[in-house]
């Protein structure tokens, strides 16, 4: 195996490890759903928690942005959120699907199937 092929294999393994980490995080803290808006229905993957560094790391993998919900109550911590929709959400779903527990696995499969039938092109 040449140096370039070995480097690509190493990078692919590192990327896979990151998605395994993301799957574990989304298993416990994530939300997989159909988002309905005035323009129609689309897939959504969302994460919300008080740990900014963790949400930012997840946002990098999900290609999403981080927003802050400062609850204006001094006894509550601010919540950091990352949401992705449509093509980005489906890509996240496909990456984490093999590592999810039964309940989340079934929900993601349902989400991808609904996308195939009723929403935008699920294979983009």
N, C-alpha and C positions, 0 to 999 in steps of 0.2 A: 504494500500500500504506500503510495507516494505521500510526501509531506502535506500537500494540499488536501488530499482525500482524508488523511488522518486528522488534520485540523478541522475539516468539515464534520467528520464523525464526532470529534470531541465537542464541537460547538453544538451539534444536534443533541448530544447527550446532556449537555448543560441546559439547553433550552427545555428538553423533556423534564429534567429535574425541577426546573422552575414551574412548569405546568402541573407537576405532581404536588408541589407546595401550594400552588394556587387552588388546586382541587380540594385539598384538605381545608384550606381557609374558607372557600365557598361552601363546602359541605356544612360547616358550622355556622357561618355568618352571612352566606350569600342568599340571593333571591333570584329565581329563574321564573319569568312570567311573560305574558303577552301584555304589551303596553298599548293602550288605546288612546288616540289623540284625534284632533279634528281632521288630520290628514290620513287616518287609517289605523291599522293594527300592525305592530311589529314586535319582534322578539326583544327581550330586555334581560340583561344580567346586571344585578346591583349588589353592592357591598356597602355596609354602613357600620362604622365602629369608632371608638374613641382614640384608637392608636393611629396617629397620623402617619408614622413611618411605614406601618404595615399596609395601610390603604394606598399610600403613594407607590409602594413596591408593586402591589396588585394592579394599580392603574397603569403602570408601565407595561406589564404583561398583557393587560386587556386593551391597551391603546386607548385609554379613557382619560378623562380629566377628574381632578379632585375638587369637590366643593365642600364648604364648611357650613354647618348649621350651628351657629352660636345661639344657644337656647336662652340667652339673656337671664339665666338664673344662676347666681354665683355658686349654688350647690351642685350644679350639673356641669359635666365636662362638655366641651364642644364635640359634635359628631362630624366625622369626616366621611364623605360619600364618594363613591365612584359608580357611575352607571354607563353602560354601553348598550347600544340599540342596533337592530338590523343586522347587517353583515358582520360587524364587529362582535355582536352578541353571539351569533351563530358560530363564528370562528372560535370564540372562547368555549362554547358548549362542546364543539367537536374535540377540542384539545383536552378538556377535563373529563369528558364522558367516561373513558375507561377506568378512571380512578374513583368514581363516585360510589356512594352507598346505594342500596337498592331503591329507596324512596326518591332520592335526587336523580338517580340514573333514569328511572321511569319518567320523572317530570321533564327532564331534558329531552328524552326521546319523544315525548308528547309535544313538547315545544317545537322541536325540529320537524316533526310530522305535520303539525299545524301550519308551520311556515311553508312547508312543501305544498300544502293544499290551498291555503287561504291568503297568504301574504306574499311579500316580495320573494324574489328568486332565492331559495335557501342554499343554493350551491355557489353563490358568489363568494 
